[in-house]
Amino acid sequence: MKDSFIHETDPGFEDFIEKTMQGLAEQAQENGICPECLSDRLIVELVSGMVRSGAPVSAILSMVGDGIDGAYGDPDTEEKEGSRRMH
């Protein structure tokens, strides 16, 4: 299934993602899985899914770079919004 919509600007998107990730972390801890192992597995599953769906390697690497930039923030601004993935 191809997704032609961009959801990052939809109302409630960030709230949904935050709640979902928090729920996954809580479920993992309840089952004795550390957050680091969960995040490692999520990364592997996401990248594998993207490759299987035909995403170009350059797009995957770009998203990884954007994630790294987002983790450190934009050194030129106070906000991290400037480092979000471009569509």
PDB file of N, CA, C and O in Angstrom, chain B, residues numbered from 101:
ATOM      1  N   MET B 101       0.846  -1.177   0.000  1.00  0.00           N
ATOM      2  CA  MET B 101       0.000   0.000   0.000  1.00  0.00           C
ATOM      3  C   MET B 101       0.889   1.237   0.000  1.00  0.00           C
ATOM      4  O   MET B 101       1.760   1.381   0.858  1.00  0.00           O
ATOM      5  N   LYS B 102       0.674   2.109  -0.940  1.00  0.00           N
ATOM      6  CA  LYS B 102       1.427   3.362  -1.008  1.00  0.00           C
ATOM      7  C   LYS B 102       0.668   4.431  -0.238  1.00  0.00           C
ATOM      8  O   LYS B 102      -0.554   4.539  -0.346  1.00  0.00           O
ATOM      9  N   ASP B 103       1.389   5.207   0.528  1.00  0.00           N
ATOM     10  CA  ASP B 103       0.799   6.300   1.297  1.00  0.00           C
ATOM     11  C   ASP B 103       1.185   7.600   0.617  1.00  0.00           C
ATOM     12  O   ASP B 103       2.352   7.991   0.620  1.00  0.00           O
ATOM     13  N   SER B 104       0.202   8.265   0.037  1.00  0.00           N
ATOM     14  CA  SER B 104       0.501   9.496  -0.691  1.00  0.00           C
ATOM     15  C   SER B 104       0.259  10.744   0.157  1.00  0.00           C
ATOM     16  O   SER B 104       0.400  11.864  -0.333  1.00  0.00           O
ATOM     17  N   PHE B 105      -0.100  10.558   1.412  1.00  0.00           N
ATOM     18  CA  PHE B 105      -0.390  11.701   2.266  1.00  0.00           C
ATOM     19  C   PHE B 105       0.781  11.986   3.201  1.00  0.00           C
ATOM     20  O   PHE B 105       1.533  11.083   3.568  1.00  0.00           O
ATOM     21  N   ILE B 106       0.917  13.215   3.568  1.00  0.00           N
ATOM     22  CA  ILE B 106       1.918  13.633   4.545  1.00  0.00           C
ATOM     23  C   ILE B 106       1.159  13.970   5.815  1.00  0.00           C
ATOM     24  O   ILE B 106       0.307  14.858   5.824  1.00  0.00           O
ATOM     25  N   HIS B 107       1.473  13.255   6.888  1.00  0.00           N
ATOM     26  CA  HIS B 107       0.688  13.376   8.111  1.00  0.00           C
ATOM     27  C   HIS B 107       1.333  14.242   9.186  1.00  0.00           C
ATOM     28  O   HIS B 107       0.698  14.541  10.198  1.00  0.00           O
ATOM     29  N   GLU B 108       2.581  14.649   8.985  1.00  0.00           N
ATOM     30  CA  GLU B 108       3.273  15.383  10.039  1.00  0.00           C
ATOM     31  C   GLU B 108       2.575  16.670  10.440  1.00  0.00           C
ATOM     32  O   GLU B 108       2.719  17.119  11.577  1.00  0.00           O
ATOM     33  N   THR B 109       1.825  17.270   9.532  1.00  0.00           N
ATOM     34  CA  THR B 109       1.154  18.528   9.863  1.00  0.00           C
ATOM     35  C   THR B 109      -0.288  18.316  10.317  1.00  0.00           C
ATOM     36  O   THR B 109      -0.975  19.279  10.657  1.00  0.00           O
ATOM     37  N   ASP B 110      -0.752  17.070  10.325  1.00  0.00           N
ATOM     38  CA  ASP B 110      -2.116  16.797  10.778  1.00  0.00           C
ATOM     39  C   ASP B 110      -2.236  17.105  12.266  1.00  0.00           C
ATOM     40  O   ASP B 110      -1.309  16.846  13.033  1.00  0.00           O
ATOM     41  N   PRO B 111      -3.384  17.659  12.677  1.00  0.00           N
ATOM     42  CA  PRO B 111      -3.591  17.906  14.110  1.00  0.00           C
ATOM     43  C   PRO B 111      -3.500  16.586  14.882  1.00  0.00           C
ATOM     44  O   PRO B 111      -4.088  15.581  14.481  1.00  0.00           O
ATOM     45  N   GLY B 112      -2.784  16.600  15.951  1.00  0.00           N
ATOM     46  CA  GLY B 112      -2.679  15.426  16.799  1.00  0.00           C
ATOM     47  C   GLY B 112      -1.621  14.421  16.398  1.00  0.00           C
ATOM     48  O   GLY B 112      -1.433  13.426  17.098  1.00  0.00           O
ATOM     49  N   PHE B 113      -0.920  14.645  15.287  1.00  0.00           N
ATOM     50  CA  PHE B 113       0.082  13.679  14.829  1.00  0.00           C
ATOM     51  C   PHE B 113       1.165  13.458  15.884  1.00  0.00           C
ATOM     52  O   PHE B 113       1.430  12.321  16.277  1.00  0.00           O
ATOM     53  N   GLU B 114       1.788  14.539  16.339  1.00  0.00           N
ATOM     54  CA  GLU B 114       2.871  14.412  17.321  1.00  0.00           C
ATOM     55  C   GLU B 114       2.372  13.784  18.611  1.00  0.00           C
ATOM     56  O   GLU B 114       3.065  12.963  19.212  1.00  0.00           O
ATOM     57  N   ASP B 115       1.164  14.168  19.045  1.00  0.00           N
ATOM     58  CA  ASP B 115       0.590  13.605  20.261  1.00  0.00           C
ATOM     59  C   ASP B 115       0.379  12.102  20.103  1.00  0.00           C
ATOM     60  O   ASP B 115       0.690  11.329  21.009  1.00  0.00           O
ATOM     61  N   PHE B 116      -0.154  11.687  18.942  1.00  0.00           N
ATOM     62  CA  PHE B 116      -0.364  10.265  18.679  1.00  0.00           C
ATOM     63  C   PHE B 116       0.949   9.503  18.716  1.00  0.00           C
ATOM     64  O   PHE B 116       1.042   8.452  19.349  1.00  0.00           O
ATOM     65  N   ILE B 117       1.969  10.030  18.037  1.00  0.00           N
ATOM     66  CA  ILE B 117       3.269   9.358  18.002  1.00  0.00           C
ATOM     67  C   ILE B 117       3.857   9.254  19.407  1.00  0.00           C
ATOM     68  O   ILE B 117       4.354   8.200  19.803  1.00  0.00           O
ATOM     69  N   GLU B 118       3.798  10.345  20.151  1.00  0.00           N
ATOM     70  CA  GLU B 118       4.363  10.345  21.501  1.00  0.00           C
ATOM     71  C   GLU B 118       3.664   9.322  22.391  1.00  0.00           C
ATOM     72  O   GLU B 118       4.326   8.565  23.101  1.00  0.00           O
ATOM     73  N   LYS B 119       2.325   9.292  22.359  1.00  0.00           N
ATOM     74  CA  LYS B 119       1.568   8.338  23.172  1.00  0.00           C
ATOM     75  C   LYS B 119       1.840   6.901  22.742  1.00  0.00           C
ATOM     76  O   LYS B 119       1.972   6.015  23.586  1.00  0.00           O
ATOM     77  N   THR B 120       1.924   6.667  21.446  1.00  0.00           N
ATOM     78  CA  THR B 120       2.180   5.320  20.936  1.00  0.00           C
ATOM     79  C   THR B 120       3.553   4.837  21.359  1.00  0.00           C
ATOM     80  O   THR B 120       3.699   3.700  21.806  1.00  0.00           O
ATOM     81  N   MET B 121       4.566   5.689  21.224  1.00  0.00           N
ATOM     82  CA  MET B 121       5.925   5.299  21.604  1.00  0.00           C
ATOM     83  C   MET B 121       6.031   5.073  23.112  1.00  0.00           C
ATOM     84  O   MET B 121       6.717   4.152  23.556  1.00  0.00           O
ATOM     85  N   GLN B 122       5.361   5.903  23.890  1.00  0.00           N
ATOM     86  CA  GLN B 122       5.365   5.723  25.340  1.00  0.00           C
ATOM     87  C   GLN B 122       4.700   4.399  25.707  1.00  0.00           C
ATOM     88  O   GLN B 122       5.178   3.681  26.585  1.00  0.00           O
ATOM     89  N   GLY B 123       3.598   4.081  25.031  1.00  0.00           N
ATOM     90  CA  GLY B 123       2.913   2.811  25.275  1.00  0.00           C
ATOM     91  C   GLY B 123       3.792   1.622  24.931  1.00  0.00           C
ATOM     92  O   GLY B 123       3.818   0.637  25.670  1.00  0.00           O
ATOM     93  N   LEU B 124       4.514   1.701  23.814  1.00  0.00           N
ATOM     94  CA  LEU B 124       5.438   0.622  23.446  1.00  0.00           C
ATOM     95  C   LEU B 124       6.534   0.456  24.495  1.00  0.00           C
ATOM     96  O   LEU B 124       6.885  -0.665  24.863  1.00  0.00           O
ATOM     97  N   ALA B 125       7.070   1.573  24.971  1.00  0.00           N
ATOM     98  CA  ALA B 125       8.126   1.510  25.984  1.00  0.00           C
ATOM     99  C   ALA B 125       7.603   0.870  27.269  1.00  0.00           C
ATOM    100  O   ALA B 125       8.292   0.053  27.879  1.00  0.00           O
ATOM    101  N   GLU B 126       6.400   1.232  27.677  1.00  0.00           N
ATOM    102  CA  GLU B 126       5.816   0.649  28.885  1.00  0.00           C
ATOM    103  C   GLU B 126       5.567  -0.848  28.711  1.00  0.00           C
ATOM    104  O   GLU B 126       5.850  -1.635  29.615  1.00  0.00           O
ATOM    105  N   GLN B 127       5.038  -1.241  27.550  1.00  0.00           N
ATOM    106  CA  GLN B 127       4.799  -2.667  27.293  1.00  0.00           C
ATOM    107  C   GLN B 127       6.101  -3.445  27.281  1.00  0.00           C
ATOM    108  O   GLN B 127       6.164  -4.562  27.795  1.00  0.00           O
ATOM    109  N   ALA B 128       7.141  -2.864  26.698  1.00  0.00           N
ATOM    110  CA  ALA B 128       8.440  -3.531  26.657  1.00  0.00           C
ATOM    111  C   ALA B 128       8.966  -3.741  28.069  1.00  0.00           C
ATOM    112  O   ALA B 128       9.411  -4.836  28.413  1.00  0.00           O
ATOM    113  N   GLN B 129       8.917  -2.704  28.880  1.00  0.00           N
ATOM    114  CA  GLN B 129       9.426  -2.816  30.243  1.00  0.00           C
ATOM    115  C   GLN B 129       8.620  -3.812  31.059  1.00  0.00           C
ATOM    116  O   GLN B 129       9.183  -4.537  31.879  1.00  0.00           O
ATOM    117  N   GLU B 130       7.312  -3.859  30.847  1.00  0.00           N
ATOM    118  CA  GLU B 130       6.465  -4.839  31.541  1.00  0.00           C
ATOM    119  C   GLU B 130       6.856  -6.265  31.172  1.00  0.00           C
ATOM    120  O   GLU B 130       6.647  -7.193  31.954  1.00  0.00           O
ATOM    121  N   ASN B 131       7.420  -6.438  29.990  1.00  0.00           N
ATOM    122  CA  ASN B 131       7.829  -7.764  29.518  1.00  0.00           C
ATOM    123  C   ASN B 131       9.330  -8.008  29.650  1.00  0.00           C
ATOM    124  O   ASN B 131       9.862  -8.963  29.084  1.00  0.00           O
ATOM    125  N   GLY B 132      10.010  -7.137  30.400  1.00  0.00           N
ATOM    126  CA  GLY B 132      11.423  -7.327  30.665  1.00  0.00           C
ATOM    127  C   GLY B 132      12.334  -6.974  29.504  1.00  0.00           C
ATOM    128  O   GLY B 132      13.470  -7.443  29.445  1.00  0.00           O
ATOM    129  N   ILE B 133      11.846  -6.143  28.568  1.00  0.00           N
ATOM    130  CA  ILE B 133      12.652  -5.733  27.420  1.00  0.00           C
ATOM    131  C   ILE B 133      13.132  -4.309  27.672  1.00  0.00           C
ATOM    132  O   ILE B 133      12.336  -3.413  27.954  1.00  0.00           O
ATOM    133  N   CYS B 134      14.443  -4.115  27.566  1.00  0.00           N
ATOM    134  CA  CYS B 134      14.982  -2.778  27.822  1.00  0.00           C
ATOM    135  C   CYS B 134      14.660  -1.845  26.646  1.00  0.00           C
ATOM    136  O   CYS B 134      14.526  -2.300  25.510  1.00  0.00           O
ATOM    137  N   PRO B 135      14.537  -0.546  26.923  1.00  0.00           N
ATOM    138  CA  PRO B 135      14.222   0.411  25.859  1.00  0.00           C
ATOM    139  C   PRO B 135      15.246   0.415  24.725  1.00  0.00           C
ATOM    140  O   PRO B 135      14.880   0.630  23.570  1.00  0.00           O
ATOM    141  N   GLU B 136      16.504   0.183  25.033  1.00  0.00           N
ATOM    142  CA  GLU B 136      17.536   0.164  23.997  1.00  0.00           C
ATOM    143  C   GLU B 136      17.322  -0.993  23.023  1.00  0.00           C
ATOM    144  O   GLU B 136      17.466  -0.818  21.813  1.00  0.00           O
ATOM    145  N   CYS B 137      16.982  -2.164  23.539  1.00  0.00           N
ATOM    146  CA  CYS B 137      16.723  -3.318  22.665  1.00  0.00           C
ATOM    147  C   CYS B 137      15.470  -3.076  21.829  1.00  0.00           C
ATOM    148  O   CYS B 137      15.430  -3.438  20.653  1.00  0.00           O
ATOM    149  N   LEU B 138      14.454  -2.470  22.425  1.00  0.00           N
ATOM    150  CA  LEU B 138      13.240  -2.150  21.680  1.00  0.00           C
ATOM    151  C   LEU B 138      13.539  -1.167  20.554  1.00  0.00           C
ATOM    152  O   LEU B 138      13.104  -1.373  19.421  1.00  0.00           O
ATOM    153  N   SER B 139      14.277  -0.104  20.854  1.00  0.00           N
ATOM    154  CA  SER B 139      14.562   0.894  19.821  1.00  0.00           C
ATOM    155  C   SER B 139      15.443   0.310  18.718  1.00  0.00           C
ATOM    156  O   SER B 139      15.250   0.623  17.544  1.00  0.00           O
ATOM    157  N   ASP B 140      16.407  -0.536  19.085  1.00  0.00           N
ATOM    158  CA  ASP B 140      17.235  -1.185  18.065  1.00  0.00           C
ATOM    159  C   ASP B 140      16.373  -2.027  17.130  1.00  0.00           C
ATOM    160  O   ASP B 140      16.545  -1.980  15.912  1.00  0.00           O
ATOM    161  N   ARG B 141      15.455  -2.791  17.694  1.00  0.00           N
ATOM    162  CA  ARG B 141      14.603  -3.660  16.882  1.00  0.00           C
ATOM    163  C   ARG B 141      13.656  -2.840  16.010  1.00  0.00           C
ATOM    164  O   ARG B 141      13.412  -3.192  14.856  1.00  0.00           O
ATOM    165  N   LEU B 142      13.121  -1.744  16.559  1.00  0.00           N
ATOM    166  CA  LEU B 142      12.252  -0.886  15.761  1.00  0.00           C
ATOM    167  C   LEU B 142      12.986  -0.314  14.562  1.00  0.00           C
ATOM    168  O   LEU B 142      12.432  -0.251  13.464  1.00  0.00           O
ATOM    169  N   ILE B 143      14.222   0.100  14.762  1.00  0.00           N
ATOM    170  CA  ILE B 143      15.010   0.652  13.660  1.00  0.00           C
ATOM    171  C   ILE B 143      15.202  -0.410  12.580  1.00  0.00           C
ATOM    172  O   ILE B 143      14.992  -0.140  11.397  1.00  0.00           O
ATOM    173  N   VAL B 144      15.598  -1.611  12.984  1.00  0.00           N
ATOM    174  CA  VAL B 144      15.821  -2.688  12.019  1.00  0.00           C
ATOM    175  C   VAL B 144      14.530  -3.000  11.254  1.00  0.00           C
ATOM    176  O   VAL B 144      14.558  -3.155  10.033  1.00  0.00           O
ATOM    177  N   GLU B 145      13.410  -3.092  11.959  1.00  0.00           N
ATOM    178  CA  GLU B 145      12.134  -3.412  11.312  1.00  0.00           C
ATOM    179  C   GLU B 145      11.702  -2.299  10.352  1.00  0.00           C
ATOM    180  O   GLU B 145      11.214  -2.579   9.258  1.00  0.00           O
ATOM    181  N   LEU B 146      11.879  -1.058  10.755  1.00  0.00           N
ATOM    182  CA  LEU B 146      11.496   0.057   9.890  1.00  0.00           C
ATOM    183  C   LEU B 146      12.342   0.108   8.626  1.00  0.00           C
ATOM    184  O   LEU B 146      11.815   0.270   7.525  1.00  0.00           O
ATOM    185  N   VAL B 147      13.650  -0.031   8.785  1.00  0.00           N
ATOM    186  CA  VAL B 147      14.523   0.003   7.613  1.00  0.00           C
ATOM    187  C   VAL B 147      14.233  -1.181   6.703  1.00  0.00           C
ATOM    188  O   VAL B 147      14.175  -1.023   5.484  1.00  0.00           O
ATOM    189  N   SER B 148      14.049  -2.364   7.277  1.00  0.00           N
ATOM    190  CA  SER B 148      13.732  -3.545   6.474  1.00  0.00           C
ATOM    191  C   SER B 148      12.442  -3.347   5.693  1.00  0.00           C
ATOM    192  O   SER B 148      12.369  -3.690   4.513  1.00  0.00           O
ATOM    193  N   GLY B 149      11.432  -2.798   6.341  1.00  0.00           N
ATOM    194  CA  GLY B 149      10.165  -2.539   5.666  1.00  0.00           C
ATOM    195  C   GLY B 149      10.312  -1.538   4.532  1.00  0.00           C
ATOM    196  O   GLY B 149       9.700  -1.690   3.474  1.00  0.00           O
ATOM    197  N   MET B 150      11.118  -0.523   4.754  1.00  0.00           N
ATOM    198  CA  MET B 150      11.336   0.479   3.713  1.00  0.00           C
ATOM    199  C   MET B 150      12.054  -0.128   2.512  1.00  0.00           C
ATOM    200  O   MET B 150      11.705   0.160   1.368  1.00  0.00           O
ATOM    201  N   VAL B 151      13.052  -0.962   2.769  1.00  0.00           N
ATOM    202  CA  VAL B 151      13.783  -1.598   1.679  1.00  0.00           C
ATOM    203  C   VAL B 151      12.850  -2.514   0.902  1.00  0.00           C
ATOM    204  O   VAL B 151      12.846  -2.498  -0.328  1.00  0.00           O
ATOM    205  N   ARG B 152      12.056  -3.316   1.615  1.00  0.00           N
ATOM    206  CA  ARG B 152      11.123  -4.222   0.944  1.00  0.00           C
ATOM    207  C   ARG B 152      10.090  -3.466   0.123  1.00  0.00           C
ATOM    208  O   ARG B 152       9.623  -3.970  -0.898  1.00  0.00           O
ATOM    209  N   SER B 153       9.729  -2.266   0.554  1.00  0.00           N
ATOM    210  CA  SER B 153       8.726  -1.491  -0.184  1.00  0.00           C
ATOM    211  C   SER B 153       9.326  -0.758  -1.377  1.00  0.00           C
ATOM    212  O   SER B 153       8.603  -0.135  -2.154  1.00  0.00           O
ATOM    213  N   GLY B 154      10.634  -0.832  -1.522  1.00  0.00           N
ATOM    214  CA  GLY B 154      11.279  -0.235  -2.683  1.00  0.00           C
ATOM    215  C   GLY B 154      11.827   1.158  -2.479  1.00  0.00           C
ATOM    216  O   GLY B 154      12.187   1.828  -3.446  1.00  0.00           O
ATOM    217  N   ALA B 155      11.899   1.612  -1.223  1.00  0.00           N
ATOM    218  CA  ALA B 155      12.463   2.943  -0.966  1.00  0.00           C
ATOM    219  C   ALA B 155      13.931   2.955  -1.369  1.00  0.00           C
ATOM    220  O   ALA B 155      14.665   2.017  -1.059  1.00  0.00           O
ATOM    221  N   PRO B 156      14.367   4.007  -2.057  1.00  0.00           N
ATOM    222  CA  PRO B 156      15.774   4.076  -2.453  1.00  0.00           C
ATOM    223  C   PRO B 156      16.689   4.247  -1.229  1.00  0.00           C
ATOM    224  O   PRO B 156      16.330   4.898  -0.248  1.00  0.00           O
ATOM    225  N   VAL B 157      17.854   3.655  -1.321  1.00  0.00           N
ATOM    226  CA  VAL B 157      18.817   3.732  -0.226  1.00  0.00           C
ATOM    227  C   VAL B 157      19.108   5.181   0.131  1.00  0.00           C
ATOM    228  O   VAL B 157      19.269   5.508   1.307  1.00  0.00           O
ATOM    229  N   SER B 158      19.177   6.056  -0.871  1.00  0.00           N
ATOM    230  CA  SER B 158      19.476   7.465  -0.598  1.00  0.00           C
ATOM    231  C   SER B 158      18.393   8.100   0.278  1.00  0.00           C
ATOM    232  O   SER B 158      18.701   8.932   1.131  1.00  0.00           O
ATOM    233  N   ALA B 159      17.134   7.716   0.075  1.00  0.00           N
ATOM    234  CA  ALA B 159      16.046   8.256   0.896  1.00  0.00           C
ATOM    235  C   ALA B 159      16.138   7.744   2.328  1.00  0.00           C
ATOM    236  O   ALA B 159      15.904   8.489   3.280  1.00  0.00           O
ATOM    237  N   ILE B 160      16.481   6.469   2.471  1.00  0.00           N
ATOM    238  CA  ILE B 160      16.620   5.888   3.810  1.00  0.00           C
ATOM    239  C   ILE B 160      17.771   6.568   4.555  1.00  0.00           C
ATOM    240  O   ILE B 160      17.625   6.948   5.716  1.00  0.00           O
ATOM    241  N   LEU B 161      18.899   6.717   3.892  1.00  0.00           N
ATOM    242  CA  LEU B 161      20.046   7.369   4.527  1.00  0.00           C
ATOM    243  C   LEU B 161      19.744   8.822   4.867  1.00  0.00           C
ATOM    244  O   LEU B 161      20.214   9.331   5.885  1.00  0.00           O
ATOM    245  N   SER B 162      18.967   9.491   4.028  1.00  0.00           N
ATOM    246  CA  SER B 162      18.580  10.869   4.300  1.00  0.00           C
ATOM    247  C   SER B 162      17.728  10.952   5.568  1.00  0.00           C
ATOM    248  O   SER B 162      17.907  11.853   6.388  1.00  0.00           O
ATOM    249  N   MET B 163      16.802  10.007   5.719  1.00  0.00           N
ATOM    250  CA  MET B 163      15.962   9.989   6.911  1.00  0.00           C
ATOM    251  C   MET B 163      16.782   9.701   8.160  1.00  0.00           C
ATOM    252  O   MET B 163      16.532  10.279   9.218  1.00  0.00           O
ATOM    253  N   VAL B 164      17.765   8.803   8.039  1.00  0.00           N
ATOM    254  CA  VAL B 164      18.642   8.518   9.171  1.00  0.00           C
ATOM    255  C   VAL B 164      19.407   9.786   9.548  1.00  0.00           C
ATOM    256  O   VAL B 164      19.517  10.126  10.726  1.00  0.00           O
ATOM    257  N   GLY B 165      19.933  10.479   8.541  1.00  0.00           N
ATOM    258  CA  GLY B 165      20.639  11.736   8.802  1.00  0.00           C
ATOM    259  C   GLY B 165      19.743  12.770   9.459  1.00  0.00           C
ATOM    260  O   GLY B 165      20.164  13.476  10.375  1.00  0.00           O
ATOM    261  N   ASP B 166      18.497  12.855   8.985  1.00  0.00           N
ATOM    262  CA  ASP B 166      17.549  13.796   9.590  1.00  0.00           C
ATOM    263  C   ASP B 166      17.266  13.429  11.045  1.00  0.00           C
ATOM    264  O   ASP B 166      17.115  14.303  11.898  1.00  0.00           O
ATOM    265  N   GLY B 167      17.197  12.125  11.317  1.00  0.00           N
ATOM    266  CA  GLY B 167      16.980  11.682  12.696  1.00  0.00           C
ATOM    267  C   GLY B 167      18.135  12.055  13.602  1.00  0.00           C
ATOM    268  O   GLY B 167      17.936  12.481  14.740  1.00  0.00           O
ATOM    269  N   ILE B 168      19.339  11.892  13.089  1.00  0.00           N
ATOM    270  CA  ILE B 168      20.524  12.268  13.870  1.00  0.00           C
ATOM    271  C   ILE B 168      20.537  13.774  14.093  1.00  0.00           C
ATOM    272  O   ILE B 168      20.795  14.239  15.204  1.00  0.00           O
ATOM    273  N   ASP B 169      20.259  14.539  13.035  1.00  0.00           N
ATOM    274  CA  ASP B 169      20.192  15.999  13.173  1.00  0.00           C
ATOM    275  C   ASP B 169      19.124  16.394  14.179  1.00  0.00           C
ATOM    276  O   ASP B 169      19.343  17.283  15.002  1.00  0.00           O
ATOM    277  N   GLY B 170      17.975  15.743  14.118  1.00  0.00           N
ATOM    278  CA  GLY B 170      16.875  16.053  15.030  1.00  0.00           C
ATOM    279  C   GLY B 170      17.215  15.751  16.477  1.00  0.00           C
ATOM    280  O   GLY B 170      16.749  16.436  17.389  1.00  0.00           O
ATOM    281  N   ALA B 171      18.021  14.731  16.686  1.00  0.00           N
ATOM    282  CA  ALA B 171      18.408  14.374  18.047  1.00  0.00           C
ATOM    283  C   ALA B 171      19.303  15.430  18.670  1.00  0.00           C
ATOM    284  O   ALA B 171      19.246  15.682  19.874  1.00  0.00           O
ATOM    285  N   TYR B 172      20.133  16.046  17.832  1.00  0.00           N
ATOM    286  CA  TYR B 172      21.050  17.065  18.337  1.00  0.00           C
ATOM    287  C   TYR B 172      20.493  18.471  18.217  1.00  0.00           C
ATOM    288  O   TYR B 172      21.018  19.406  18.823  1.00  0.00           O
ATOM    289  N   GLY B 173      19.435  18.624  17.439  1.00  0.00           N
ATOM    290  CA  GLY B 173      18.872  19.949  17.223  1.00  0.00           C
ATOM    291  C   GLY B 173      19.666  20.725  16.202  1.00  0.00           C
ATOM    292  O   GLY B 173      20.769  20.333  15.821  1.00  0.00           O
ATOM    293  N   ASP B 174      19.110  21.799  15.776  1.00  0.00           N
ATOM    294  CA  ASP B 174      19.760  22.669  14.806  1.00  0.00           C
ATOM    295  C   ASP B 174      20.628  23.653  15.577  1.00  0.00           C
ATOM    296  O   ASP B 174      20.104  24.452  16.353  1.00  0.00           O
ATOM    297  N   PRO B 175      21.952  23.613  15.382  1.00  0.00           N
ATOM    298  CA  PRO B 175      22.818  24.498  16.168  1.00  0.00           C
ATOM    299  C   PRO B 175      22.601  25.980  15.866  1.00  0.00           C
ATOM    300  O   PRO B 175      23.004  26.831  16.659  1.00  0.00           O
ATOM    301  N   ASP B 176      21.972  26.306  14.731  1.00  0.00           N
ATOM    302  CA  ASP B 176      21.760  27.702  14.369  1.00  0.00           C
ATOM    303  C   ASP B 176      20.475  28.292  14.932  1.00  0.00           C
ATOM    304  O   ASP B 176      20.289  29.509  14.926  1.00  0.00           O
ATOM    305  N   THR B 177      19.577  27.417  15.427  1.00  0.00           N
ATOM    306  CA  THR B 177      18.310  27.909  15.983  1.00  0.00           C
ATOM    307  C   THR B 177      18.018  27.199  17.294  1.00  0.00           C
ATOM    308  O   THR B 177      18.626  26.179  17.619  1.00  0.00           O
ATOM    309  N   GLU B 178      17.085  27.755  18.031  1.00  0.00           N
ATOM    310  CA  GLU B 178      16.667  27.141  19.285  1.00  0.00           C
ATOM    311  C   GLU B 178      15.706  25.987  19.038  1.00  0.00           C
ATOM    312  O   GLU B 178      15.612  25.067  19.850  1.00  0.00           O
ATOM    313  N   GLU B 179      14.988  26.038  17.906  1.00  0.00           N
ATOM    314  CA  GLU B 179      13.987  25.021  17.621  1.00  0.00           C
ATOM    315  C   GLU B 179      14.576  23.878  16.826  1.00  0.00           C
ATOM    316  O   GLU B 179      15.522  24.053  16.058  1.00  0.00           O
ATOM    317  N   LYS B 180      13.989  22.684  17.027  1.00  0.00           N
ATOM    318  CA  LYS B 180      14.405  21.515  16.273  1.00  0.00           C
ATOM    319  C   LYS B 180      13.580  21.359  15.003  1.00  0.00           C
ATOM    320  O   LYS B 180      13.883  20.490  14.185  1.00  0.00           O
ATOM    321  N   GLU B 181      12.562  22.161  14.817  1.00  0.00           N
ATOM    322  CA  GLU B 181      11.668  22.018  13.679  1.00  0.00           C
ATOM    323  C   GLU B 181      12.395  22.124  12.349  1.00  0.00           C
ATOM    324  O   GLU B 181      11.987  21.487  11.378  1.00  0.00           O
ATOM    325  N   GLY B 182      13.446  22.901  12.279  1.00  0.00           N
ATOM    326  CA  GLY B 182      14.174  23.075  11.038  1.00  0.00           C
ATOM    327  C   GLY B 182      14.867  21.817  10.570  1.00  0.00           C
ATOM    328  O   GLY B 182      15.249  21.716   9.404  1.00  0.00           O
ATOM    329  N   SER B 183      15.036  20.854  11.460  1.00  0.00           N
ATOM    330  CA  SER B 183      15.738  19.639  11.067  1.00  0.00           C
ATOM    331  C   SER B 183      14.783  18.514  10.690  1.00  0.00           C
ATOM    332  O   SER B 183      15.218  17.378  10.504  1.00  0.00           O
ATOM    333  N   ARG B 184      13.510  18.804  10.575  1.00  0.00           N
ATOM    334  CA  ARG B 184      12.545  17.766  10.216  1.00  0.00           C
ATOM    335  C   ARG B 184      12.707  17.341   8.784  1.00  0.00           C
ATOM    336  O   ARG B 184      13.176  18.098   7.935  1.00  0.00           O
ATOM    337  N   ARG B 185      12.316  16.129   8.535  1.00  0.00           N
ATOM    338  CA  ARG B 185      12.425  15.535   7.198  1.00  0.00           C
ATOM    339  C   ARG B 185      11.616  16.337   6.191  1.00  0.00           C
ATOM    340  O   ARG B 185      10.491  16.757   6.461  1.00  0.00           O
ATOM    341  N   MET B 186      12.211  16.537   5.037  1.00  0.00           N
ATOM    342  CA  MET B 186      11.528  17.237   3.955  1.00  0.00           C
ATOM    343  C   MET B 186      10.823  16.221   3.072  1.00  0.00           C
ATOM    344  O   MET B 186      11.344  15.129   2.842  1.00  0.00           O
ATOM    345  N   HIS B 187       9.649  16.569   2.578  1.00  0.00           N
ATOM    346  CA  HIS B 187       8.888  15.669   1.698  1.00  0.00           C
ATOM    347  C   HIS B 187       8.955  16.165   0.281  1.00  0.00           C
ATOM    348  O   HIS B 187       8.379  15.550  -0.617  1.00  0.00           O
TER     349      HIS B 187
END
